[in-house]
Amino acid sequence: MGTRFEGICIVTDDVVALRDFSQEILQAEAEGDETDARLLLEGVGLTLFSKASMEAMAPGSTEGAGSGGYTVEIEVSDVNDQYERLRDLGVDIVKPPTIYPWGRRSFWFRDPDGNIVNFFSHVAAASVARSERPR
């Protein structure tokens, strides 16, 4: 078998808070406990793992590790519906819905650890030509 991307593991000090937030925004169930939780999404897994457990497995492994140096991208069927739902939940919105020249409409928000999450959908070429594109 060749190389295949399985998912991402986010290391956090508070697995429970990030698990509960992720379940609500992704509308998916999580398995696990306060040290390790996994959400199964279509095509990929999202694992949440405690910093303390990482250190127990490999002492020093989280020393100097950053937080928020990446963006988790999730494709959704309707950006506007998701934007309104998350805004109504009081989620920290970083960027409102915007259409990009590469054929995506997206908005960004922060998880409880400050990481950026990008909810996006693909748009038709005609939509990209509109004035809503970023400047």
MDAnalysis code that builds the backbone (N, CA, C; Angstrom):
import MDAnalysis as mda
import numpy as np

u = mda.Universe.empty(405, n_residues=135, atom_resindex=np.repeat(np.arange(135), 3), trajectory=True)
u.add_TopologyAttr("name", ["N", "CA", "C"] * 135)
u.add_TopologyAttr("resid", np.arange(1, 136))
u.add_TopologyAttr("resname", ["MET", "GLY", "THR", "ARG", "PHE", "GLU", "GLY", "ILE", "CYS", "ILE", "VAL", "THR", "ASP", "ASP", "VAL", "VAL", "ALA", "LEU", "ARG", "ASP", "PHE", "SER", "GLN", "GLU", "ILE", "LEU", "GLN", "ALA", "GLU", "ALA", "GLU", "GLY", "ASP", "GLU", "THR", "ASP", "ALA", "ARG", "LEU", "LEU", "LEU", "GLU", "GLY", "VAL", "GLY", "LEU", "THR", "LEU", "PHE", "SER", "LYS", "ALA", "SER", "MET", "GLU", "ALA", "MET", "ALA", "PRO", "GLY", "SER", "THR", "GLU", "GLY", "ALA", "GLY", "SER", "GLY", "GLY", "TYR", "THR", "VAL", "GLU", "ILE", "GLU", "VAL", "SER", "ASP", "VAL", "ASN", "ASP", "GLN", "TYR", "GLU", "ARG", "LEU", "ARG", "ASP", "LEU", "GLY", "VAL", "ASP", "ILE", "VAL", "LYS", "PRO", "PRO", "THR", "ILE", "TYR", "PRO", "TRP", "GLY", "ARG", "ARG", "SER", "PHE", "TRP", "PHE", "ARG", "ASP", "PRO", "ASP", "GLY", "ASN", "ILE", "VAL", "ASN", "PHE", "PHE", "SER", "HIS", "VAL", "ALA", "ALA", "ALA", "SER", "VAL", "ALA", "ARG", "SER", "GLU", "ARG", "PRO", "ARG"])
u.atoms.positions = np.array([
    [0.835, -1.180, 0.000],
    [0.000, 0.000, 0.000],
    [0.879, 1.241, 0.000],
    [0.445, 2.272, -0.698],
    [1.157, 3.543, -0.723],
    [0.863, 4.370, 0.508],
    [1.276, 5.600, 0.478],
    [1.049, 6.517, 1.580],
    [-0.408, 6.975, 1.587],
    [-0.996, 7.008, 2.774],
    [-2.385, 7.436, 2.910],
    [-2.515, 8.284, 4.166],
    [-3.103, 9.460, 4.037],
    [-3.320, 10.334, 5.182],
    [-4.499, 9.815, 5.985],
    [-4.300, 9.554, 7.263],
    [-5.316, 8.964, 8.130],
    [-6.101, 10.013, 8.902],
    [-5.462, 11.100, 9.283],
    [-6.138, 12.119, 10.077],
    [-5.125, 12.984, 10.787],
    [-5.582, 13.648, 11.822],
    [-4.714, 14.517, 12.602],
    [-4.991, 14.268, 14.081],
    [-3.949, 14.398, 14.884],
    [-4.077, 14.292, 16.332],
    [-3.716, 15.654, 16.917],
    [-4.650, 16.256, 17.600],
    [-4.413, 17.546, 18.231],
    [-4.086, 17.296, 19.699],
    [-2.929, 17.766, 20.125],
    [-2.484, 17.620, 21.504],
    [-2.987, 18.832, 22.279],
    [-3.608, 18.580, 23.418],
    [-4.251, 19.640, 24.178],
    [-4.096, 19.416, 25.675],
    [-4.224, 20.474, 26.441],
    [-4.228, 20.356, 27.896],
    [-5.602, 19.960, 28.419],
    [-6.654, 20.108, 27.579],
    [-8.019, 19.833, 28.033],
    [-8.785, 19.051, 26.962],
    [-8.612, 17.737, 26.964],
    [-9.260, 16.869, 25.983],
    [-10.780, 16.987, 26.073],
    [-11.319, 17.038, 27.280],
    [-12.769, 17.074, 27.457],
    [-13.369, 18.323, 26.806],
    [-12.786, 19.491, 27.051],
    [-13.314, 20.734, 26.468],
    [-13.227, 20.700, 24.945],
    [-12.092, 20.248, 24.405],
    [-11.926, 20.201, 22.954],
    [-12.820, 19.123, 22.339],
    [-13.001, 18.002, 23.051],
    [-13.910, 16.943, 22.575],
    [-15.344, 17.446, 22.511],
    [-15.803, 18.081, 23.585],
    [-17.177, 18.567, 23.624],
    [-17.418, 19.623, 22.548],
    [-16.476, 20.539, 22.380],
    [-16.569, 21.560, 21.337],
    [-16.616, 20.912, 19.954],
    [-15.706, 19.959, 19.707],
    [-15.624, 19.304, 18.397],
    [-16.889, 18.520, 18.087],
    [-17.439, 17.840, 19.084],
    [-18.688, 17.110, 18.871],
    [-19.803, 18.062, 18.445],
    [-19.864, 19.206, 19.105],
    [-20.941, 20.146, 18.803],
    [-20.768, 20.789, 17.434],
    [-19.562, 21.272, 17.124],
    [-19.412, 21.970, 15.843],
    [-19.417, 21.017, 14.657],
    [-18.906, 19.789, 14.858],
    [-18.856, 18.826, 13.755],
    [-20.097, 17.941, 13.712],
    [-20.933, 18.038, 14.729],
    [-22.142, 17.227, 14.838],
    [-21.801, 15.748, 14.640],
    [-20.793, 15.309, 15.418],
    [-20.298, 13.938, 15.346],
    [-20.065, 13.431, 16.770],
    [-20.173, 12.137, 16.950],
    [-19.929, 11.524, 18.252],
    [-18.435, 11.237, 18.420],
    [-17.976, 11.328, 19.653],
    [-16.585, 11.020, 19.983],
    [-16.542, 9.787, 20.863],
    [-15.470, 9.031, 20.727],
    [-15.190, 7.901, 21.604],
    [-13.953, 8.249, 22.401],
    [-13.881, 7.815, 23.651],
    [-12.685, 8.051, 24.439],
    [-12.995, 8.646, 25.789],
    [-11.944, 9.180, 26.417],
    [-12.067, 9.720, 27.766],
    [-11.318, 11.043, 27.876],
    [-10.912, 11.392, 29.103],
    [-10.255, 12.685, 29.326],
    [-8.801, 12.733, 28.851],
    [-8.244, 11.604, 28.453],
    [-6.864, 11.605, 27.957],
    [-6.765, 11.386, 26.452],
    [-7.819, 10.803, 25.854],
    [-7.760, 10.442, 24.437],
    [-9.181, 10.331, 23.895],
    [-9.478, 11.064, 22.853],
    [-10.805, 10.982, 22.223],
    [-10.628, 10.986, 20.715],
    [-11.544, 10.313, 20.010],
    [-11.466, 10.226, 18.551],
    [-12.848, 10.444, 17.964],
    [-12.896, 11.316, 16.966],
    [-14.115, 11.551, 16.208],
    [-13.896, 10.982, 14.822],
    [-14.804, 10.151, 14.367],
    [-14.706, 9.581, 13.034],
    [-15.563, 10.395, 12.087],
    [-14.900, 11.018, 11.127],
    [-15.566, 11.827, 10.130],
    [-15.427, 11.130, 8.789],
    [-16.218, 11.516, 7.833],
    [-16.131, 10.890, 6.515],
    [-14.720, 11.047, 5.953],
    [-14.036, 9.922, 5.779],
    [-12.727, 9.924, 5.127],
    [-11.519, 10.118, 6.018],
    [-11.680, 10.566, 7.277],
    [-10.516, 10.864, 8.103],
    [-10.914, 10.866, 9.582],
    [-9.943, 10.667, 10.433],
    [-10.194, 10.696, 11.869],
    [-9.601, 11.942, 12.501],
    [-10.244, 12.430, 13.539],
    [-9.737, 13.547, 14.326],
    [-9.519, 13.012, 15.729],
    [-8.260, 12.963, 16.145],
    [-7.913, 12.461, 17.462],
    [-7.494, 13.622, 18.344],
    [-7.923, 13.597, 19.593],
    [-7.552, 14.583, 20.595],
    [-6.804, 13.824, 21.682],
    [-5.624, 14.299, 22.034],
    [-4.777, 13.567, 22.973],
    [-4.221, 14.535, 23.998],
    [-4.167, 14.110, 25.252],
    [-3.696, 15.004, 26.301],
    [-2.178, 15.189, 26.230],
    [-1.766, 16.403, 26.538],
    [-0.343, 16.731, 26.578],
    [0.365, 15.858, 27.623],
    [-0.294, 15.632, 28.759],
    [0.297, 14.808, 29.827],
    [0.543, 13.388, 29.335],
    [-0.373, 12.834, 28.557],
    [-0.190, 11.477, 28.028],
    [0.940, 11.423, 27.005],
    [1.047, 12.473, 26.188],
    [2.159, 12.532, 25.225],
    [3.486, 12.514, 25.975],
    [3.568, 13.313, 27.033],
    [4.800, 13.389, 27.820],
    [5.088, 12.061, 28.519],
    [4.064, 11.350, 28.944],
    [4.260, 10.051, 29.593],
    [4.812, 9.039, 28.588],
    [4.353, 9.111, 27.345],
    [4.824, 8.183, 26.311],
    [6.229, 8.531, 25.821],
    [6.516, 9.827, 25.720],
    [7.809, 10.284, 25.210],
    [8.184, 11.574, 25.924],
    [8.860, 11.459, 27.066],
    [9.225, 12.655, 27.831],
    [9.958, 13.687, 26.974],
    [9.501, 14.944, 27.088],
    [10.107, 16.032, 26.336],
    [9.514, 16.233, 24.948],
    [8.595, 15.356, 24.543],
    [8.080, 15.424, 23.167],
    [7.257, 16.671, 22.882],
    [6.660, 17.272, 23.888],
    [5.851, 18.466, 23.628],
    [6.601, 19.759, 23.938],
    [7.832, 19.626, 24.425],
    [8.636, 20.810, 24.724],
    [8.920, 21.573, 23.440],
    [8.545, 22.824, 23.425],
    [8.776, 23.655, 22.245],
    [7.739, 23.465, 21.151],
    [6.796, 22.556, 21.352],
    [5.749, 22.353, 20.342],
    [4.796, 23.533, 20.371],
    [4.410, 23.981, 19.205],
    [3.515, 25.128, 19.102],
    [2.065, 24.723, 19.132],
    [1.218, 25.702, 19.190],
    [-0.227, 25.510, 19.115],
    [-0.753, 26.525, 18.126],
    [-1.638, 26.094, 17.256],
    [-2.237, 27.011, 16.307],
    [-1.408, 27.267, 15.069],
    [-0.380, 26.466, 14.820],
    [0.459, 26.632, 13.640],
    [-0.091, 25.909, 12.423],
    [-1.371, 25.635, 12.434],
    [-2.014, 24.913, 11.339],
    [-3.484, 25.318, 11.306],
    [-4.158, 24.931, 10.245],
    [-5.602, 25.127, 10.137],
    [-6.233, 23.789, 9.805],
    [-7.238, 23.391, 10.564],
    [-7.987, 22.178, 10.272],
    [-9.076, 22.567, 9.277],
    [-9.135, 21.867, 8.139],
    [-10.118, 22.182, 7.105],
    [-11.185, 21.104, 7.047],
    [-12.449, 21.538, 7.099],
    [-13.590, 20.634, 7.088],
    [-14.534, 21.076, 5.974],
    [-14.822, 20.177, 5.038],
    [-15.774, 20.501, 3.980],
    [-17.189, 20.316, 4.509],
    [-18.039, 21.317, 4.282],
    [-19.434, 21.286, 4.705],
    [-20.322, 21.525, 3.490],
    [-21.577, 21.141, 3.585],
    [-22.466, 21.293, 2.429],
    [-22.954, 22.732, 2.266],
    [-23.115, 23.481, 3.361],
    [-23.634, 24.849, 3.262],
    [-22.893, 25.753, 4.247],
    [-21.993, 26.551, 3.733],
    [-21.181, 27.444, 4.564],
    [-22.059, 28.432, 5.332],
    [-23.054, 29.006, 4.664],
    [-23.900, 29.996, 5.338],
    [-24.648, 29.403, 6.523],
    [-25.237, 28.220, 6.350],
    [-25.954, 27.575, 7.456],
    [-25.016, 27.301, 8.630],
    [-23.829, 26.782, 8.339],
    [-22.869, 26.470, 9.401],
    [-22.372, 27.749, 10.078],
    [-22.126, 28.783, 9.289],
    [-21.690, 30.069, 9.853],
    [-22.729, 30.594, 10.844],
    [-23.989, 30.607, 10.444],
    [-25.049, 31.105, 11.315],
    [-25.185, 30.231, 12.564],
    [-25.098, 28.909, 12.408],
    [-25.213, 27.990, 13.540],
    [-24.104, 28.232, 14.553],
    [-22.851, 28.321, 14.076],
    [-21.727, 28.514, 14.988],
    [-21.720, 29.905, 15.601],
    [-22.096, 30.911, 14.820],
    [-22.188, 32.274, 15.355],
    [-23.222, 32.307, 16.486],
    [-24.377, 31.632, 16.270],
    [-25.417, 31.593, 17.295],
    [-24.962, 30.843, 18.548],
    [-24.011, 29.919, 18.392],
    [-23.459, 29.189, 19.537],
    [-22.402, 30.004, 20.283],
    [-22.044, 31.167, 19.729],
    [-21.043, 32.013, 20.367],
    [-19.613, 31.625, 20.068],
    [-19.410, 30.849, 18.983],
    [-18.063, 30.436, 18.592],
    [-17.277, 31.668, 18.125],
    [-15.986, 31.714, 18.434],
    [-15.102, 32.825, 18.067],
    [-14.839, 32.797, 16.563],
    [-15.561, 33.596, 15.792],
    [-15.409, 33.669, 14.336],
    [-14.204, 34.556, 14.023],
    [-13.293, 34.044, 13.200],
    [-12.088, 34.773, 12.822],
    [-12.285, 35.505, 11.500],
    [-12.989, 34.868, 10.559],
    [-13.199, 35.441, 9.230],
    [-14.577, 35.033, 8.748],
    [-15.395, 36.002, 8.309],
    [-16.738, 35.666, 7.830],
    [-16.680, 34.934, 6.488],
    [-17.814, 34.386, 6.033],
    [-17.825, 33.684, 4.747],
    [-17.286, 34.555, 3.612],
    [-16.383, 33.966, 2.855],
    [-15.701, 34.652, 1.757],
    [-15.506, 33.670, 0.618],
    [-15.616, 34.163, -0.611],
    [-15.339, 33.334, -1.791],
    [-13.926, 33.629, -2.270],
    [-13.184, 32.571, -2.578],
    [-11.801, 32.696, -3.029],
    [-11.663, 32.314, -4.496],
    [-10.658, 32.872, -5.186],
    [-10.466, 32.608, -6.619],
    [-10.222, 31.145, -6.954],
    [-9.815, 30.346, -5.994],
    [-9.537, 28.932, -6.262],
    [-10.786, 28.068, -6.118],
    [-11.962, 28.705, -5.989],
    [-13.214, 27.968, -6.020],
    [-13.724, 27.456, -4.692],
    [-13.413, 28.165, -3.621],
    [-13.921, 27.793, -2.300],
    [-14.623, 28.982, -1.660],
    [-15.644, 28.669, -0.900],
    [-16.285, 29.649, -0.014],
    [-16.049, 29.110, 1.386],
    [-15.536, 29.966, 2.268],
    [-15.213, 29.468, 3.600],
    [-15.341, 30.535, 4.669],
    [-15.367, 30.074, 5.918],
    [-15.212, 30.961, 7.072],
    [-14.327, 30.245, 8.080],
    [-13.672, 31.049, 8.910],
    [-12.744, 30.511, 9.898],
    [-13.249, 30.827, 11.300],
    [-12.955, 29.919, 12.216],
    [-13.268, 30.135, 13.624],
    [-12.200, 29.451, 14.468],
    [-12.198, 29.763, 15.765],
    [-11.205, 29.191, 16.684],
    [-11.845, 28.131, 17.578],
    [-11.052, 27.078, 17.843],
    [-11.469, 26.082, 18.821],
    [-11.061, 26.576, 20.216],
    [-11.390, 25.863, 21.281],
    [-11.060, 26.338, 22.634],
    [-9.560, 26.538, 22.890],
    [-8.698, 25.866, 22.121],
    [-7.253, 26.044, 22.287],
    [-6.705, 27.170, 21.419],
    [-7.555, 27.803, 20.612],
    [-7.111, 28.900, 19.751],
    [-6.723, 28.478, 18.344],
    [-6.827, 27.189, 18.023],
    [-6.513, 26.716, 16.677],
    [-7.586, 27.176, 15.699],
    [-7.195, 27.480, 14.470],
    [-8.157, 27.907, 13.456],
    [-8.750, 26.688, 12.757],
    [-10.076, 26.719, 12.605],
    [-10.805, 25.704, 11.856],
    [-11.444, 26.412, 10.673],
    [-11.305, 25.823, 9.486],
    [-11.838, 26.389, 8.247],
    [-12.972, 25.503, 7.764],
    [-14.207, 26.003, 7.810],
    [-15.348, 25.309, 7.208],
    [-15.480, 25.853, 5.796],
    [-15.485, 24.971, 4.790],
    [-15.527, 25.425, 3.405],
    [-16.447, 24.555, 2.567],
    [-16.828, 25.099, 1.412],
    [-17.513, 24.328, 0.375],
    [-16.983, 24.818, -0.969],
    [-17.113, 23.970, -1.973],
    [-16.686, 24.330, -3.321],
    [-17.780, 25.158, -3.969],
    [-17.385, 26.127, -4.788],
    [-18.345, 26.985, -5.477],
    [-18.093, 26.946, -6.976],
    [-19.128, 27.279, -7.740],
    [-19.025, 27.320, -9.202],
    [-18.145, 28.490, -9.623],
    [-17.516, 28.370, -10.786],
    [-16.613, 29.401, -11.308],
    [-17.303, 30.763, -11.396],
    [-18.587, 30.792, -11.723],
    [-19.311, 32.058, -11.832],
    [-19.357, 32.781, -10.486],
    [-19.436, 32.030, -9.399],
    [-19.483, 32.635, -8.071],
    [-18.161, 33.300, -7.714],
    [-17.078, 32.758, -8.204],
    [-15.754, 33.280, -7.893],
    [-15.572, 34.676, -8.469],
    [-16.237, 34.972, -9.576],
    [-16.089, 36.265, -10.233],
    [-16.797, 37.394, -9.487],
    [-17.641, 37.069, -8.527],
    [-18.379, 38.096, -7.788],
    [-17.457, 38.971, -6.953],
    [-17.965, 40.086, -6.547],
    [-17.167, 41.056, -5.776],
    [-16.899, 40.605, -4.349],
    [-17.414, 39.460, -3.951],
    [-17.229, 38.986, -2.587],
    [-15.820, 38.435, -2.348],
    [-15.033, 38.276, -3.400],
    [-13.679, 37.744, -3.252],
    [-12.857, 38.612, -2.318],
    [-11.883, 38.028, -1.639],
    [-11.032, 38.817, -0.730],
    [-10.190, 39.806, -1.519],
    [-9.873, 40.907, -0.899],
    [-9.069, 41.939, -1.569],
    [-7.689, 41.989, -0.985],
])
